[in-house]
């Protein structure tokens, strides 16, 4: 494909209000949690911010954030570019998490694979795990498609 087409396709990829993010937002709202969205004042601009619980949630796409799961594969074209780009994203995520924890925020990462190819019951179980994490006092956690458990 030509450069203009590729550029147009890449520009259409959303960074917010993605399907996994909307699933998490709707599920937690249904469970009674109220939150703010994408606060620029916080490191990494978390997807959901819960000031009452001093907690933030990132909903990460497996490809863009280099998740070690079956949905992530290194692209075969321009491998140096992609390793640099995804590596920088991983490092940025790590730095944002460190800064948030240093500011006494609890951090939960929910990976896209948590919802891909799963049944509605598995979606609800993952959202229940997120709700339990919010209500609890544990610090950093993640919910992944292969373990569906916060911890």
VENDA-V704578 format. One record per pair of residues at least 12 apart in sequence whose ideal C-beta (glycine too) atoms are under 6 Angstrom apart, sorted by the first residue. I is the first residue (numbers start at 1). J is the second residue. Records with the same first field share a line. If there is no record, write none. Layout:
I = J ; J
This chain:
16 = 38
20 = 59 ; 112 ; 115
21 = 47 ; 59
23 = 115
24 = 59 ; 110
27 = 127
31 = 131
35 = 48 ; 49 ; 50
36 = 49
43 = 96 ; 99 ; 100
44 = 96
46 = 58
47 = 59
53 = 134
54 = 105
55 = 106 ; 134
56 = 105 ; 107
57 = 108
58 = 109
59 = 110
60 = 109 ; 111
61 = 112
62 = 111 ; 112 ; 113
65 = 89 ; 93
66 = 86 ; 90
67 = 111
69 = 113 ; 145
71 = 113
106 = 139
107 = 140
108 = 133 ; 141
109 = 142
110 = 143
111 = 144
113 = 145
114 = 126 ; 143 ; 145
125 = 148
126 = 143 ; 148
129 = 143 ; 149 ; 150
133 = 150
